[in-house]
Amino acid sequence: MEFSETGFVLIAYLLAVWMLLGNGLTILAVFRFEKLRTRANMYIVSLAATDALVGLLQFVVGSFFIPSVQSWFDSTEFVCVGMLSWGYCAVVCSGFNMCLIALDRYIYIAKPYLYERYLTERNIAGAIVTVWVLAFVYGTIPLYYNTFSTSKHCASREVIPLMYRSFLSAGLFLFCCLCTGALYIKITLITLHHKKNIARAGAENARNSRVDRGSLKALKLFLTVFGCLFICWSPYFVAELVDAYTDVANVWLRSFMFLGFLNSGMNIFIYPYFNKEFRKAMKVLLCFCKSPQQTSVVDPQTVTASAP
């Protein structure tokens, strides 16, 4: 291997370790600490699991630049197409999760009576499982719809049909982003309207409103997670759309894909930044500073930042 390829392999492996450890800690924190076991954080567990899958994929992507491994991928259809399907499945699952989170927050803010009645933990878990199943079904389409037999190398632009990678996948991702963005715009408008009403009605209505300080923190957290996903993955899918009409250099596609993979290691910073309970949990898990029981007493504002 050349020096640049060796460096890329090392970076890919380091990123993979970071993604697995970071997202593993996130999942462990939610399951271990009672104050984090909320309905909203069920989506965080789902996203962390998706990001952990991307971390595992990073090991495969890094190994791909080892000549002996690359030749194995180039000559083995199931291994090559399976790796590519894995990537599409993870990205689409992230997009579906973002839509689900935005819909959840919209119902929570705009239709609280429906939220309490229908969005139980069981129903949310069912929705998350449905999202994963749909993403898996979509991601495995290349296993039986590919052009591996006529390709020389294991590369998405050679193995995955143009219709799937440039139109269906890119279009689906951008559609998910559009729906999520529209829901967050609607949520923002409702929030501003509620805040004006609260200012006129006084403190009593402020205590009864869904738009409290904790809810706004949770909304900012999810909006930041969505923003990072959109910024990191949009260049790659836009490049895929452009590639349908004119050739995009491999170096650009590879760079944009690398940027997309970086997104799976960012949420570990976002959750503790916006949520005091996550900061406490991470401190316990990383530093062993306190026992889990000692971290169960928190102020009300912190609790509402995680709920429901």
C-alpha positions in Angstrom: 0.0 0.0 0.0 1.1 3.6 -0.6 1.5 5.9 2.3 -1.7 7.8 1.6 -3.7 4.6 1.5 -2.1 3.4 4.8 -3.1 6.7 6.4 -6.6 6.3 5.1 -6.9 2.8 6.6 -5.6 4.0 10.0 -8.0 6.9 10.0 -10.9 4.7 9.0 -10.0 2.2 11.8 -9.7 5.0 14.4 -13.0 6.5 13.4 -14.6 3.1 13.6 -13.4 2.6 17.1 -14.6 6.1 18.1 -18.1 5.5 16.6 -18.5 2.1 18.2 -17.3 3.3 21.7 -19.2 6.6 21.5 -22.5 5.2 20.4 -22.1 2.2 22.6 -21.7 4.5 25.6 -24.9 6.4 24.5 -26.9 3.2 24.4 -25.5 2.1 27.7 -26.2 5.4 29.3 -29.9 5.3 28.4 -30.4 1.7 29.6 -28.3 2.2 32.8 -29.6 5.5 34.1 -33.3 5.7 34.9 -33.6 9.5 34.3 -32.6 8.8 30.6 -35.1 6.1 30.0 -37.7 8.4 28.4 -39.8 8.1 25.3 -37.8 10.7 23.5 -34.6 8.9 24.2 -35.9 5.7 22.6 -35.2 7.5 19.3 -31.7 8.4 20.5 -31.0 4.7 21.1 -32.2 3.9 17.6 -30.0 6.5 16.1 -27.0 5.4 18.2 -27.5 1.8 17.0 -27.6 3.0 13.4 -24.4 5.0 13.9 -22.8 2.0 15.5 -23.5 0.0 12.3 -21.8 2.7 10.3 -18.9 2.3 12.7 -18.7 -1.4 11.9 -18.9 -0.5 8.2 -15.9 1.8 8.7 -13.7 -1.3 9.5 -14.8 -2.8 6.2 -14.2 0.4 4.3 -10.8 0.8 5.8 -9.9 -2.8 5.0 -11.0 -2.3 1.4 -7.8 -0.3 0.7 -5.6 -3.3 1.6 -4.8 -4.9 -1.8 -5.5 -8.5 -0.8 -8.8 -7.5 0.7 -9.7 -5.3 -2.2 -9.2 -8.2 -4.7 -11.5 -10.3 -2.5 -14.2 -7.7 -2.7 -13.7 -7.3 -6.5 -14.1 -11.1 -7.0 -16.9 -11.9 -4.5 -20.3 -10.7 -5.3 -22.0 -11.3 -2.0 -19.2 -9.6 0.0 -19.0 -6.6 -2.3 -22.8 -6.0 -2.7 -23.4 -6.8 0.9 -21.0 -4.0 2.0 -22.7 -1.5 -0.3 -26.2 -2.6 0.9 -25.0 -2.2 4.5 -24.2 1.4 3.8 -27.4 2.2 2.1 -29.4 0.5 4.8 -27.7 2.6 7.6 -28.1 5.9 5.8 -31.7 5.3 4.9 -32.4 4.2 8.5 -31.0 7.4 9.8 -33.2 9.4 7.4 -36.3 7.5 8.5 -35.4 7.9 12.1 -35.1 11.7 11.6 -38.6 11.8 10.0 -40.0 9.8 12.9 -38.4 12.1 15.5 -39.7 15.2 13.8 -43.2 13.7 13.6 -43.0 12.7 17.3 -42.0 16.3 18.3 -44.7 17.8 16.1 -47.4 15.7 17.8 -45.9 16.4 21.2 -46.1 20.1 20.7 -49.2 20.5 18.5 -51.4 17.6 19.6 -50.5 16.8 23.2 -53.7 14.9 23.9 -52.9 12.5 20.9 -49.3 12.1 22.1 -50.3 11.0 25.6 -53.0 8.7 24.2 -51.2 7.0 21.3 -47.5 7.5 21.6 -46.9 5.1 24.3 -43.5 3.3 24.8 -44.9 0.2 23.1 -46.2 2.2 20.0 -42.9 4.1 19.7 -40.9 0.9 19.9 -43.2 -0.5 17.2 -42.6 2.5 15.0 -38.9 2.3 15.4 -38.9 -1.4 14.5 -41.0 -0.6 11.4 -38.4 2.0 10.4 -35.6 -0.5 10.7 -37.5 -3.2 8.8 -38.2 -0.8 5.9 -34.6 0.4 5.9 -33.4 -3.2 5.8 -35.8 -4.1 3.0 -34.7 -1.1 0.9 -31.0 -1.5 1.7 -31.0 -5.1 0.6 -32.4 -4.4 -2.9 -28.9 -4.3 -4.4 -28.4 -7.9 -3.4 -30.7 -9.0 -6.2 -30.6 -5.8 -8.4 -26.9 -5.1 -9.3 -24.5 -5.1 -12.2 -21.6 -6.9 -10.4 -21.2 -9.5 -13.2 -20.2 -6.7 -15.7 -18.1 -4.6 -13.3 -14.3 -4.7 -12.9 -14.1 -3.3 -9.4 -16.2 -3.3 -6.2 -17.4 0.4 -6.5 -20.9 1.7 -6.1 -20.9 3.5 -9.4 -20.0 0.2 -11.2 -22.0 -2.3 -9.1 -25.1 -0.4 -8.1 -27.5 0.6 -10.9 -27.8 4.3 -11.6 -31.6 4.3 -10.9 -31.0 2.9 -7.4 -28.1 5.0 -6.2 -28.7 8.3 -8.0 -32.4 8.6 -8.1 -34.0 6.3 -5.6 -31.4 6.6 -2.7 -30.5 10.2 -3.2 -34.2 11.1 -3.9 -35.4 9.2 -0.8 -32.7 10.8 1.4 -33.5 14.3 0.2 -37.3 13.6 0.5 -36.8 12.6 4.2 -34.8 15.8 4.8 -37.5 17.9 3.1 -40.3 16.3 5.2 -38.2 16.6 8.4 -37.4 20.2 7.7 -41.0 21.1 7.0 -42.1 19.5 10.3 -39.5 21.4 12.2 -40.5 24.7 10.5 -44.1 23.9 11.5 -43.0 23.1 15.1 -41.0 26.4 15.2 -44.1 28.4 14.1 -46.3 26.7 16.7 -43.6 27.3 19.4 -43.4 31.0 18.7 -47.2 31.2 18.7 -47.4 29.4 22.1 -44.7 31.7 23.6 -46.6 34.8 22.6 -49.8 33.3 24.2 -47.9 32.4 27.3 -46.4 35.9 27.6 -50.0 37.3 27.4 -51.6 34.7 29.7 -49.1 34.8 32.5 -47.2 32.3 34.6 -50.0 29.8 35.3 -50.4 28.9 31.6 -46.6 28.8 31.3 -46.5 25.9 33.8 -49.2 24.1 31.9 -47.8 24.6 28.4 -45.9 22.0 26.4 -43.5 24.7 25.3 -41.5 24.8 28.5 -37.7 25.2 28.8 -37.1 21.4 28.9 -39.1 20.8 25.8 -37.3 23.5 23.9 -33.9 22.0 24.9 -35.1 18.6 23.6 -36.3 20.2 20.4 -32.9 22.0 20.0 -31.1 18.7 20.5 -33.0 16.8 17.8 -32.8 19.8 15.5 -29.0 19.9 15.9 -28.8 16.1 15.2 -30.9 16.5 12.1 -28.8 19.6 10.9 -25.6 17.6 11.3 -27.0 14.7 9.3 -28.2 17.0 6.6 -24.9 18.9 6.3 -22.8 15.7 6.3 -24.7 13.6 3.9 -26.3 16.1 1.5 -23.0 16.7 -0.5 -22.7 13.0 -1.2 -26.2 12.5 -2.4 -26.2 15.7 -4.4 -23.0 14.4 -6.1 -24.8 11.1 -6.8 -27.6 13.0 -8.5 -25.1 15.1 -10.5 -23.2 11.9 -11.5 -26.3 10.7 -13.3 -25.8 13.5 -15.9 -22.0 14.1 -15.8 -19.1 12.2 -14.3 -18.1 13.2 -10.8 -14.5 12.5 -9.9 -14.0 9.5 -7.6 -12.0 11.6 -5.2 -15.0 13.9 -4.7 -17.4 11.0 -4.2 -15.0 9.3 -1.7 -14.5 12.6 0.2 -18.2 13.3 0.4 -18.8 9.7 1.6 -16.1 10.2 4.3 -17.9 13.4 5.4 -21.1 11.4 5.7 -19.5 8.7 7.8 -18.1 11.4 10.1 -21.7 12.2 11.1 -22.0 8.9 13.0 -19.3 10.1 15.4 -20.8 13.6 16.1 -23.9 12.8 18.1 -21.8 11.7 21.1 -20.8 15.3 21.5 -24.3 16.7 20.8 -26.2 14.7 23.4 -24.1 15.7 26.5 -24.0 19.3 25.3 -27.8 19.8 25.3 -28.7 17.4 28.1 -27.3 17.6 31.6 -28.4 14.0 32.4 -26.3 12.7 29.5 -23.3 14.7 30.8 -23.7 13.1 34.2 -24.1 9.7 32.7 -21.0 10.0 30.5 -19.0 11.2 33.4 -20.0 8.2 35.4 -19.3 5.7 32.6 -16.0 7.3 31.6 -14.6 8.4 34.9 -16.4 6.2 37.4 -16.8 9.3 39.5 -20.2 8.4 41.2 -22.5 5.4 41.4 -25.6 5.4 39.2 -27.7 5.8 42.3 -26.0 9.1 43.2 -26.9 10.6 39.8 -30.6 9.9 40.1 -31.4 13.1 41.9 -31.6 16.0 39.4 -33.3 19.3 39.1 -36.7 19.5 37.4 -35.4 21.4 34.4 -33.0 18.7 33.6 -35.7 16.0 33.8 -38.0 17.9 31.4 -35.1 18.3 28.9 -35.2 14.6 28.5 -38.9 14.0 28.6 -41.0 12.6 27.4 
